[in-house]
C-alpha cells in the first residue's frame, strides 16, 4: 500500500510536533522583538558554541534509561573547581589554551569521583532517578558553597589573593578570567573564524562523504540525495555572502559573524563520540539497560555498573562543558554560574524534540538553536508587546520549566498507558 | 531499651535522630557562646508555628499515596492571590485575614482538583512532574503579578507596571495572629527592667516607648500557636473520619483499597486538593507572621523546606502523621533559628546557617528518596 502525501505529512508533523511548535513561537517572538537578523545570529552563535557541549553531555544517561540527568550541575561544579585551581596558580600558557586544557585535566578525576558517587546513589533510587538527580544537585550545591565560602582560604590556602574575599576566607562572588583564560580554548580568540567559512568547509565535507558513498555503492538513498542538495545550497549561499554583494545589506552584514573554531571542534568531537559509542559493546549495554533492566541483567549485564558508567561519563562531559561555557564568558559567577545549567540544558534538549527515553545529537543542536533564539528575543518581544522586558524574561523561564514539566508528564502518561494496555 | 534505641536510629527515624542530636549540640553551643536563650526560644516558637501549616500540607499528600507535595507553590499562589485581593480592597485586621483565607480556599480547591487529576495521569513520576508543575506555575504567575489590574499604591511600584516584589503587611493583616492573646516581654533600655504586655501589638509598645527605648525580647505568639494546633486538630478529625480512613487506605495499599471498593483515583485527587488548600491557608499564616507578602520567584523553592521538615519529623514518602509535622517543624526551624546567631559568633563572614539549611534540607530529602527505591 502506498502512503499518500497527506499521510506522510501528518506523520512528519506528529513526530516533530515539539520542534514545530517552538519554531513557530521563536519566529513570532523574533518578529515581535524587532531585532535585526545580524543581532540574533551573532548572539545565537555565541550561545551555540557555549551551550551545545553541556546539552550533548545529557545524551548517554538517556540512552541508559536513566532519564534526564539533572545532576550535571555536579559536573559543572567540578569544572568550576578546576577553573578556580587554574586561576589560583595563574596558569595560562599558549594564550590560555594550556590553562583550559589543564583545567579539563584537573576536572576529570573530580568529575569521575562525583559521577561514581551520584551513580551509586541513583542506583538506590531506581524509578525516581530524575527527582533524585535534581535533589542531589541541590545537595551538592550546599557542599560546594560550604567549601568555597568557608573552607577556602582557611583549610586550603589560596595564592591568588584577587579571588578571595577581603576577609581572606571564601571566594569572591565573581571571578574574572579576563586576560588569562578568556577564550583560552580558542587561543584567546585567535582561532575565531568567519562563520560562513566554517559552513562552507562543513558542506564540502558532507558532499565529499556522500560522493564517496556513491562511488562505492553506485546509488544514493533519498536521505543522502537531500543531504547533498542541502549542502550544495548552503555552500552556494555561504559563498555568495562571503565573496559577493548580491544580498541586501541586512543579509550582507552576516559576513562578519565569527565562530570559535576550536570550541566547534570540541562540540563536533562530542557528537562523534555520542554516535560511535552506540556501536561499541558499552553502548549496546547502555541501550539494553535502557530498554529493560531485568532482561539486561538476565543476559549477563551488570546493570548497576553500566548505570554508574553512564552517569560518570555524563558528569565528566558536563565538567568540560562548563569549562567551555565559562571560558567563553570570561567571568565566573562563583555561586551562581552552575545553578541553572541543568534546567536550561534539559529544557533545550527537550525543545529539540528529545524525550525521556530518546535523545540524539540532532535533538541537542536543534534544541539549543530554538531554545536560545527564544531566550535572546523574548525580553525584547516582551518590551515591544507589553512595554515590559520582564514579562519576556518570565515567559522564557516559564517555557523552560513548562517544557520540562510537560514532556516529563506526557512521558509518564504514555508509560502508564502502555503498561495498562 | 536497646530495641527502642535501634528503632529510633533506623529507617525514617534516622534523620530525626541526627537532627535532634545536632539541635541539642547547637543549644549547648548557644549557651557556651552566651547568646540569650530566651530570645532564641521565642524566635523558634514563632518560626515553628508560622511554618507549621505549610508543613501540614504534606500530610494528606503523603497519606493519599502521592508522596510529598513538591507542587506546594500551587497552593501558595492561591493564598498569595487571596492576600493581594484583600490588600487591594483595603480590608485590614482579622477581617482582612479571614477574607484572604476565604478568597484563597475556592481557588485552591479548583487548582488542587486539577492538580490531582493531572497526578493520576502520571502515576509513578509524581515527584518530578509535580516539582516542575510548581516551578511552571510560579514563573507563569510572575507574569500574572505584573499584569494584574490592581492599583493599591502600597502594593504597586510608584513608576512602572506590576506589583512589588515584597509587600509590607503592617497596615493590613500583618501579625494579626501573632499578636492575638500574645504575651510579650520588652526590656526597657534605661532601667534594664522587663515589662510584660498582653495582647498588644509591637506598634503599641513602640508608641509607649518611642525611639526604641524598649526592645521586645520574648514573645509567646498565642494566637498563632492556637491557629496552628487548631489546623492540626481539624486534620486529625478528618483523618479519623470515614473518608479520611479511606484516603489513607488508598495511599497505603492501592490494590487492596481498590478491592475493598475504594475509588483510589478519587482519593488521590482528594489528597492533592486538601494539600493545596492547606498550603494556601499556610502561606497566608506565614506571610502575616513574616510581615510581608513575597511574590514573583519567592515561592519557587518553598516546598523543599516543608518537605524536609516533615521528613525530619519521621515521615517517609509513604507514611506521615500529624505528630511528624509538629516534631519535625520544631526541630528543623529550631535548628535554623539557633544556628544563625551561633554560626555568626563563630564565623563572622558569610551565611553559614543558609549553607547548613541547604545541606540538611536536601540531604534529608535525598535520604527519603533512597528509601523509595529500597521498598520496590
HADDOCK unambig.tbl for C-alpha pairs under 7 A between the chains (distance, minus, plus):
assign (segid A and resid 124 and name CA) (segid B and resid 370 and name CA) 5.30 0.50 0.50
assign (segid A and resid 124 and name CA) (segid B and resid 373 and name CA) 5.61 0.50 0.50
assign (segid A and resid 124 and name CA) (segid B and resid 374 and name CA) 6.60 0.50 0.50
assign (segid A and resid 125 and name CA) (segid B and resid 369 and name CA) 6.15 0.50 0.50
assign (segid A and resid 125 and name CA) (segid B and resid 370 and name CA) 4.87 0.50 0.50
assign (segid A and resid 125 and name CA) (segid B and resid 372 and name CA) 6.56 0.50 0.50
assign (segid A and resid 125 and name CA) (segid B and resid 373 and name CA) 4.37 0.50 0.50
assign (segid A and resid 126 and name CA) (segid B and resid 373 and name CA) 5.44 0.50 0.50
assign (segid A and resid 130 and name CA) (segid B and resid 128 and name CA) 6.55 0.50 0.50
assign (segid A and resid 131 and name CA) (segid B and resid 127 and name CA) 6.53 0.50 0.50
assign (segid A and resid 131 and name CA) (segid B and resid 128 and name CA) 4.97 0.50 0.50
assign (segid A and resid 132 and name CA) (segid B and resid 366 and name CA) 6.49 0.50 0.50
assign (segid A and resid 132 and name CA) (segid B and resid 369 and name CA) 6.76 0.50 0.50
assign (segid A and resid 135 and name CA) (segid B and resid 362 and name CA) 6.07 0.50 0.50
assign (segid A and resid 135 and name CA) (segid B and resid 366 and name CA) 6.42 0.50 0.50
assign (segid A and resid 136 and name CA) (segid B and resid 366 and name CA) 6.73 0.50 0.50
assign (segid A and resid 138 and name CA) (segid B and resid 362 and name CA) 6.49 0.50 0.50
assign (segid A and resid 139 and name CA) (segid B and resid 358 and name CA) 6.45 0.50 0.50
assign (segid A and resid 139 and name CA) (segid B and resid 359 and name CA) 5.38 0.50 0.50
assign (segid A and resid 139 and name CA) (segid B and resid 362 and name CA) 5.01 0.50 0.50
assign (segid A and resid 139 and name CA) (segid B and resid 363 and name CA) 6.03 0.50 0.50
assign (segid A and resid 142 and name CA) (segid B and resid 355 and name CA) 5.49 0.50 0.50
assign (segid A and resid 142 and name CA) (segid B and resid 358 and name CA) 5.18 0.50 0.50
assign (segid A and resid 142 and name CA) (segid B and resid 359 and name CA) 5.00 0.50 0.50
assign (segid A and resid 143 and name CA) (segid B and resid 359 and name CA) 6.54 0.50 0.50
assign (segid A and resid 145 and name CA) (segid B and resid 355 and name CA) 6.58 0.50 0.50
assign (segid A and resid 146 and name CA) (segid B and resid 355 and name CA) 6.24 0.50 0.50
assign (segid A and resid 149 and name CA) (segid B and resid 350 and name CA) 6.99 0.50 0.50
assign (segid A and resid 391 and name CA) (segid B and resid 143 and name CA) 5.57 0.50 0.50
assign (segid A and resid 394 and name CA) (segid B and resid 139 and name CA) 5.83 0.50 0.50
assign (segid A and resid 394 and name CA) (segid B and resid 142 and name CA) 6.40 0.50 0.50
assign (segid A and resid 394 and name CA) (segid B and resid 143 and name CA) 6.17 0.50 0.50
assign (segid A and resid 395 and name CA) (segid B and resid 140 and name CA) 6.99 0.50 0.50
assign (segid A and resid 397 and name CA) (segid B and resid 139 and name CA) 6.32 0.50 0.50
assign (segid A and resid 398 and name CA) (segid B and resid 136 and name CA) 5.32 0.50 0.50
assign (segid A and resid 398 and name CA) (segid B and resid 139 and name CA) 4.95 0.50 0.50
assign (segid A and resid 398 and name CA) (segid B and resid 140 and name CA) 5.72 0.50 0.50
assign (segid A and resid 401 and name CA) (segid B and resid 132 and name CA) 5.95 0.50 0.50
assign (segid A and resid 401 and name CA) (segid B and resid 135 and name CA) 6.12 0.50 0.50
assign (segid A and resid 401 and name CA) (segid B and resid 136 and name CA) 5.11 0.50 0.50
assign (segid A and resid 402 and name CA) (segid B and resid 132 and name CA) 6.99 0.50 0.50
assign (segid A and resid 402 and name CA) (segid B and resid 136 and name CA) 5.10 0.50 0.50
assign (segid A and resid 404 and name CA) (segid B and resid 132 and name CA) 6.80 0.50 0.50
assign (segid A and resid 405 and name CA) (segid B and resid 129 and name CA) 5.53 0.50 0.50
assign (segid A and resid 405 and name CA) (segid B and resid 132 and name CA) 4.74 0.50 0.50
assign (segid A and resid 405 and name CA) (segid B and resid 133 and name CA) 5.75 0.50 0.50
assign (segid A and resid 408 and name CA) (segid B and resid 129 and name CA) 6.21 0.50 0.50
assign (segid A and resid 409 and name CA) (segid B and resid 122 and name CA) 5.98 0.50 0.50
assign (segid A and resid 409 and name CA) (segid B and resid 129 and name CA) 5.76 0.50 0.50
assign (segid A and resid 412 and name CA) (segid B and resid 122 and name CA) 4.88 0.50 0.50
assign (segid A and resid 412 and name CA) (segid B and resid 125 and name CA) 6.25 0.50 0.50
assign (segid A and resid 413 and name CA) (segid B and resid 121 and name CA) 5.28 0.50 0.50
assign (segid A and resid 413 and name CA) (segid B and resid 122 and name CA) 4.90 0.50 0.50
